[in-house]
Amino acid sequence: MTAEIRRWRVSGRVQGVFFRASTRRRAQPLGLAGYAINLPDGSVEVAACGPVEALNELQRWLHEGPPAARVDRIERLDPPPPDQLPDSGFRTG
C-alpha cells in the first residue's frame, strides 16, 4: 500500500464552524496522521499522511466540510516535511 503526504489550504467560512475538529473526525477512521490548523488569513491548512485512497477520500470531503462551513476554494500545497507531521493521530491547533 502506497503512502503519501498531502497538504491543502481551505478557504471560505472555515473558521469558527468546527472545521478542524470535523476534519480530525473524518481523518482518524481513514487511518491518516496529520493536522488541521487555522491560518491568520481565515483559511485552514490541512496536512495528512497515509494511503493514497484515504487521502483522496479526505480531499473529497474537504470540498464540502462540516454542515456549518462554506468551502469556496481548496488549494493543493507542497507537502510539509515529514518531521512536521505527528507520528500517529490527527491534531488540531
Backbone bond lengths (Angstrom), bond angles and torsions (degrees), N, CA, C in turn:
res aa  C-N    CA-C-N  psi(-1)  N-CA   C-N-CA  omega(-1)  CA-C   N-CA-C  phi
1 M - - - 1.445 - - 1.535 108.87 -
2 T 1.317 116.91 126.86 1.447 121.86 -177.16 1.523 110.92 -85.14
3 A 1.339 116.04 131.73 1.464 121.18 176.23 1.518 108.64 -106.34
4 E 1.321 113.96 151.71 1.450 121.12 -177.76 1.528 108.04 -143.61
5 I 1.319 116.23 162.68 1.460 121.80 172.31 1.522 107.13 -118.20
6 R 1.329 116.20 131.68 1.460 120.88 177.79 1.532 109.69 -132.19
7 R 1.327 114.54 155.58 1.468 119.99 178.22 1.529 108.36 -142.81
8 W 1.348 114.97 139.57 1.453 121.66 -179.26 1.530 110.43 -133.78
9 R 1.328 116.17 154.66 1.470 122.61 167.70 1.521 105.83 -114.78
10 V 1.340 115.68 122.10 1.456 122.05 -178.03 1.526 107.60 -107.24
11 S 1.331 115.92 124.35 1.467 121.38 -177.68 1.521 110.49 -116.49
12 G 1.316 115.27 155.15 1.461 122.87 -179.39 1.522 107.81 133.59
13 R 1.315 116.91 -147.93 1.469 120.12 173.07 1.534 106.80 -91.75
14 V 1.345 114.48 86.00 1.461 120.19 -172.90 1.529 112.82 -125.18
15 Q 1.326 117.57 0.15 1.463 120.25 174.09 1.529 107.79 -111.99
16 G 1.331 115.38 141.24 1.454 120.39 -179.15 1.519 113.54 79.71
17 V 1.337 117.45 13.70 1.471 121.24 -179.00 1.532 111.05 -128.44
18 F 1.334 116.86 22.85 1.472 123.62 178.95 1.528 112.97 65.33
19 F 1.332 116.43 26.25 1.461 120.15 -179.37 1.528 111.60 -62.88
20 R 1.345 116.94 -46.17 1.475 119.58 -178.06 1.516 111.25 -64.42
21 A 1.326 117.02 -46.80 1.469 120.27 -179.11 1.528 110.65 -64.68
22 S 1.312 117.02 -39.77 1.465 120.60 178.48 1.526 111.09 -66.17
23 T 1.322 116.30 -36.71 1.467 120.09 177.03 1.525 110.05 -63.20
24 R 1.325 116.88 -43.44 1.460 120.33 177.49 1.531 110.55 -61.16
25 R 1.337 116.98 -45.08 1.469 120.21 179.62 1.530 111.77 -62.90
26 R 1.316 116.88 -30.39 1.468 120.37 178.10 1.528 111.47 -78.00
27 A 1.344 116.78 -39.03 1.462 121.79 -174.57 1.532 113.25 -75.38
28 Q 1.315 117.76 -37.14 1.468 120.06 -174.08 1.527 113.36 -60.16
29 P 1.343 119.67 -48.05 1.469 117.55 178.76 1.534 113.76 -66.18
30 L 1.338 116.06 -19.15 1.458 119.91 176.70 1.528 111.87 -80.98
31 G 1.336 116.51 -4.41 1.456 120.91 178.86 1.521 113.60 78.12
32 L 1.324 117.57 23.25 1.454 121.70 -177.80 1.521 111.47 -93.10
33 A 1.314 116.66 142.52 1.460 123.23 170.80 1.521 106.45 -105.58
34 G 1.327 116.54 145.55 1.454 118.13 178.76 1.506 112.54 163.87
35 Y 1.335 114.69 -153.61 1.458 119.69 -178.07 1.518 110.65 -154.30
36 A 1.331 115.21 160.93 1.458 123.94 170.40 1.523 105.91 -135.89
37 I 1.329 116.78 122.16 1.461 121.33 -177.22 1.525 110.25 -131.95
38 N 1.345 115.25 146.72 1.456 121.00 173.41 1.518 109.25 -75.25
39 L 1.317 116.16 140.55 1.460 122.07 175.12 1.527 109.34 -107.53
40 P 1.327 117.57 154.59 1.465 121.00 -177.00 1.534 114.36 -58.49
41 D 1.331 118.10 -25.92 1.471 120.36 -178.30 1.523 113.46 -82.40
42 G 1.345 118.21 4.05 1.460 122.01 178.95 1.511 113.98 94.75
43 S 1.317 117.61 -2.54 1.461 120.76 177.79 1.536 109.67 -92.17
44 V 1.316 115.82 174.99 1.465 122.63 177.46 1.521 107.73 -123.34
45 E 1.333 115.87 132.15 1.465 121.22 174.32 1.519 108.08 -98.05
46 V 1.333 115.48 131.43 1.464 122.10 178.27 1.522 107.39 -123.93
47 A 1.315 116.94 130.30 1.460 122.38 173.93 1.521 107.28 -129.28
48 A 1.313 116.16 141.05 1.459 119.83 -178.36 1.513 110.38 -149.14
49 C 1.323 114.49 150.84 1.454 122.40 178.91 1.524 108.04 -130.62
50 G 1.317 115.38 133.70 1.453 119.02 177.74 1.509 110.98 163.63
51 P 1.325 116.12 -165.04 1.464 120.95 -179.04 1.529 111.34 -61.77
52 V 1.314 115.79 143.56 1.464 121.69 -176.77 1.523 111.57 -55.65
53 E 1.313 117.90 -44.73 1.464 120.24 -178.17 1.528 111.37 -63.37
54 A 1.336 117.46 -37.61 1.467 120.63 177.02 1.528 110.60 -66.70
55 L 1.330 117.25 -39.88 1.462 120.71 176.88 1.522 111.10 -64.10
56 N 1.318 117.03 -39.49 1.461 120.51 176.92 1.524 110.91 -62.11
57 E 1.324 116.73 -40.35 1.464 121.22 178.56 1.526 110.76 -64.83
58 L 1.333 117.21 -44.67 1.464 120.12 177.77 1.527 110.09 -62.06
59 Q 1.309 117.54 -42.69 1.461 120.82 179.97 1.529 111.09 -61.20
60 R 1.324 117.78 -41.36 1.476 120.54 176.62 1.518 110.09 -60.46
61 W 1.347 116.36 -43.38 1.459 120.55 -179.45 1.537 111.22 -65.31
62 L 1.332 118.16 -37.88 1.464 121.37 -178.92 1.530 112.04 -59.60
63 H 1.305 118.38 -26.81 1.466 121.31 178.69 1.526 111.50 -66.48
64 E 1.329 117.63 -22.01 1.463 121.77 179.01 1.519 111.66 -108.65
65 G 1.319 117.12 -47.68 1.453 121.12 -177.00 1.523 111.62 71.39
66 P 1.328 116.34 -170.16 1.462 120.20 179.56 1.531 110.39 -72.33
67 P 1.333 117.58 166.37 1.466 120.96 -174.94 1.532 115.54 -55.01
68 A 1.322 119.06 -36.60 1.471 121.00 -176.57 1.531 113.02 -80.43
69 A 1.314 117.25 -9.98 1.472 120.63 -177.12 1.527 110.93 -83.68
70 R 1.321 114.10 159.45 1.461 121.77 170.07 1.526 106.48 -131.68
71 V 1.295 116.60 107.44 1.462 121.35 -178.86 1.520 108.19 -91.00
72 D 1.341 115.41 117.07 1.462 120.99 178.84 1.522 111.93 -95.01
73 R 1.321 116.27 -31.75 1.464 119.36 -174.05 1.523 110.19 -157.80
74 I 1.324 115.01 143.41 1.466 121.57 171.00 1.515 106.92 -125.71
75 E 1.322 114.82 127.62 1.453 121.35 179.29 1.519 107.91 -116.05
76 R 1.312 116.76 126.90 1.466 120.64 176.43 1.525 108.01 -83.68
77 L 1.319 116.17 126.77 1.456 123.17 -178.30 1.516 110.03 -107.95
78 D 1.326 116.03 166.48 1.458 119.60 172.03 1.522 108.34 -60.88
79 P 1.320 117.56 143.33 1.464 119.21 -180.00 1.521 111.23 -65.83
80 P 1.331 116.02 149.69 1.463 118.81 175.64 1.525 109.72 -74.45
81 P 1.322 117.46 162.16 1.467 119.15 173.47 1.535 109.42 -60.81
82 P 1.315 117.04 143.60 1.472 119.90 -177.89 1.528 114.19 -54.39
83 D 1.337 118.28 -30.16 1.467 119.32 -178.58 1.526 112.68 -72.73
84 Q 1.333 119.30 -5.89 1.455 122.05 176.24 1.524 112.21 -90.12
85 L 1.321 116.51 -7.63 1.460 120.88 178.92 1.522 110.11 -98.79
86 P 1.330 117.62 146.09 1.465 118.69 175.12 1.530 110.11 -66.16
87 D 1.326 116.19 153.33 1.470 120.35 178.87 1.517 111.82 -64.85
88 S 1.313 115.39 -32.03 1.460 119.71 178.26 1.522 107.78 -152.89
89 G 1.310 116.09 163.02 1.443 120.57 177.88 1.520 112.30 77.16
90 F 1.313 113.89 -178.62 1.453 121.02 -175.86 1.517 106.66 -135.55
91 R 1.333 116.94 122.03 1.469 120.17 -176.87 1.528 110.28 -107.70
92 T 1.303 114.26 155.46 1.457 120.83 173.09 1.513 107.01 -121.54
93 G 1.293 116.41 147.31 1.466 119.12 -177.04 1.491 111.67 -147.86
